[in-house]
Amino acid sequence: MFDHEPELFWDSTYAIVMSLMEHHPTRHPDDIGIAELEMLVEALPGFQDDPALVTEQLLLDILTVWYEEAT
């Protein structure tokens, strides 16, 4: 667990994935849709970015890195 949560922004793909894995250890990217992923990321401690800036490609990139880290 982090003593201080890092600041997260949409382009912080790897840091977002690490935080998702820490805060949702029982979840797997295969079971998460784009809309749910967006909500999970925005709810992470330290998330600082504007929710309006997200794109489907950013979310797909996050899912791809999460999948690679989880397998």
MIVEXPA-735709 format. One record per residue (C-alpha): residue number from 1; x, y, z. Coordinates in nm, 3 decimals, always signed. Last residue first. Example, Ala and Ser with C-alpha at 12.3 -4.5 7.8 and 13.67 -1.06 7.14 Angstrom:
<num=2&u=+1.367&v=-0.106&w=+0.714>
<num=1&u=+1.230&v=-0.450&w=+0.780>
// end
This chain:
<num=71&u=-0.119&v=-1.252&w=-1.715>
<num=70&u=-0.226&v=-0.962&w=-1.494>
<num=69&u=+0.036&v=-0.714&w=-1.620>
<num=68&u=-0.048&v=-0.774&w=-1.986>
<num=67&u=-0.422&v=-0.753&w=-1.915>
<num=66&u=-0.376&v=-0.429&w=-1.722>
<num=65&u=-0.167&v=-0.287&w=-2.008>
<num=64&u=-0.441&v=-0.373&w=-2.258>
<num=63&u=-0.722&v=-0.245&w=-2.035>
<num=62&u=-0.543&v=+0.088&w=-1.987>
<num=61&u=-0.486&v=+0.119&w=-2.363>
<num=60&u=-0.854&v=+0.044&w=-2.424>
<num=59&u=-0.947&v=+0.321&w=-2.179>
<num=58&u=-0.718&v=+0.569&w=-2.353>
<num=57&u=-0.861&v=+0.464&w=-2.692>
<num=56&u=-1.219&v=+0.515&w=-2.569>
<num=55&u=-1.129&v=+0.870&w=-2.481>
<num=54&u=-1.107&v=+1.043&w=-2.144>
<num=53&u=-1.078&v=+1.422&w=-2.129>
<num=52&u=-1.426&v=+1.482&w=-1.982>
<num=51&u=-1.323&v=+1.304&w=-1.660>
<num=50&u=-1.076&v=+1.589&w=-1.592>
<num=49&u=-0.767&v=+1.448&w=-1.427>
<num=48&u=-0.672&v=+1.417&w=-1.060>
<num=47&u=-0.700&v=+1.050&w=-0.968>
<num=46&u=-0.511&v=+1.021&w=-0.639>
<num=45&u=-0.737&v=+0.763&w=-0.483>
<num=44&u=-0.906&v=+0.573&w=-0.765>
<num=43&u=-1.273&v=+0.655&w=-0.826>
<num=42&u=-1.212&v=+0.801&w=-1.175>
<num=41&u=-1.030&v=+0.483&w=-1.273>
<num=40&u=-1.309&v=+0.252&w=-1.154>
<num=39&u=-1.578&v=+0.463&w=-1.325>
<num=38&u=-1.392&v=+0.461&w=-1.658>
<num=37&u=-1.334&v=+0.087&w=-1.625>
<num=36&u=-1.706&v=+0.032&w=-1.569>
<num=35&u=-1.790&v=+0.220&w=-1.891>
<num=34&u=-1.523&v=+0.034&w=-2.092>
<num=33&u=-1.623&v=-0.312&w=-1.977>
<num=32&u=-1.454&v=-0.519&w=-1.709>
<num=31&u=-1.443&v=-0.899&w=-1.693>
<num=30&u=-1.138&v=-0.952&w=-1.914>
<num=29&u=-0.957&v=-0.681&w=-1.713>
<num=28&u=-0.955&v=-0.904&w=-1.403>
<num=27&u=-1.090&v=-0.804&w=-1.061>
<num=26&u=-0.995&v=-0.971&w=-0.734>
<num=25&u=-0.707&v=-0.733&w=-0.660>
<num=24&u=-0.920&v=-0.418&w=-0.705>
<num=23&u=-0.730&v=-0.146&w=-0.515>
<num=22&u=-0.380&v=-0.274&w=-0.586>
<num=21&u=-0.447&v=-0.390&w=-0.941>
<num=20&u=-0.628&v=-0.066&w=-1.020>
<num=19&u=-0.339&v=+0.135&w=-0.874>
<num=18&u=-0.084&v=-0.053&w=-1.084>
<num=17&u=-0.302&v=-0.004&w=-1.392>
<num=16&u=-0.337&v=+0.369&w=-1.327>
<num=15&u=+0.041&v=+0.400&w=-1.283>
<num=14&u=+0.094&v=+0.220&w=-1.614>
<num=13&u=-0.151&v=+0.436&w=-1.806>
<num=12&u=-0.053&v=+0.775&w=-1.666>
<num=11&u=-0.207&v=+0.949&w=-1.971>
<num=10&u=-0.546&v=+0.977&w=-1.800>
<num=9&u=-0.392&v=+1.142&w=-1.494>
<num=8&u=-0.302&v=+0.995&w=-1.157>
<num=7&u=-0.140&v=+1.169&w=-0.863>
<num=6&u=+0.039&v=+0.908&w=-0.659>
<num=5&u=-0.123&v=+0.784&w=-0.337>
<num=4&u=+0.089&v=+0.857&w=-0.034>
<num=3&u=+0.192&v=+0.582&w=+0.204>
<num=2&u=+0.127&v=+0.345&w=-0.083>
<num=1&u=+0.000&v=+0.000&w=+0.000>
// end
